[in-house]
C-alpha cells in the first residue's frame, strides 16, 4: 500500500494526544497516513475506527489491515454516519477530521476531481450517490449555477462562468473536465488565467462540495461526534478552505461558550514553511482542536 503524505501529521497526532491502549476515530481515512500514525502510537490494544467512502482506498488498505489486524476497523460510509461506531462499543479518546483528500485519490479515481486530466465530470466520493457534477452543469439554471460557484467556490467570476456554461451546453453536452476547464478559461480575464492558483480551482471545488453535500455532512458529523468521546477526549479538524473552517470555528466556539469544551488552539494552526515546501497541497491547511470537559 502506498501511503500518501498526510498533512500536519505531527501536529494532528500531538493535539489528539494519542496514547497507548486508547481508541480513536479517523473520519477521513483517505490514503491512511494519519490512521497509521495513530496505530503506531496507541498499541498494543488501542483501536482506530476509520471512515472511508472510496472503495478503492479501502482495497488499497488491505496491507494496513493485515498489519494491525483487529486494531483497525474501516467503515465504508460517509462520516456523517459517525454514530455507526457505537456498535463497536468503544469509547474514543480522540476524533480526527482531515477534510482534504489524497493526491493519489484525486489523480487516480477517474471521476473528474482534477482539472489537469480529461475525465468524466462525476466528482462523487461514493458511486452509490446519484447526483454528479455533469448533472449540475447540464441541468441547473444559470442563476443556480452562479450562486453555487460563488457560495461554495467563493469565485468572483461566478456569473460569467455560469453564463458561459449555459451557452456552451446548448451547443453540445458538457461531459468532461477539460470541456469545463475551457469554458472557465474563456470566462475569466487573462491575468486570472495565469495566477498561481488555477482559475478552475474554485469552480471545481464548488461542484465537488455540492455533489457530495460536504458542508452539511461536516455539520451533522461534528454535532454527533461529541457523544462518542470520553471526558478529556479531543476533536481535531484540518480544513482546507474558509467554508469548512467557518463551520468548525463556530461549532467549537459554541461548545466553549456552553462550557462543554476548552479550546486547544486559540487561533488555527498552519503548516510550517518546510512542510509546504515538501508538500504544496498543505499550504491552505488550518488545524483547530478542542478538549471535551
Order of alpha helices (4+ residues) and beta strands (2+ residues): alpha-beta-alpha-beta-alpha-alpha-beta-beta-alpha-alpha-alpha-alpha-alpha-alpha-alpha-alpha-beta-alpha-beta-alpha-beta
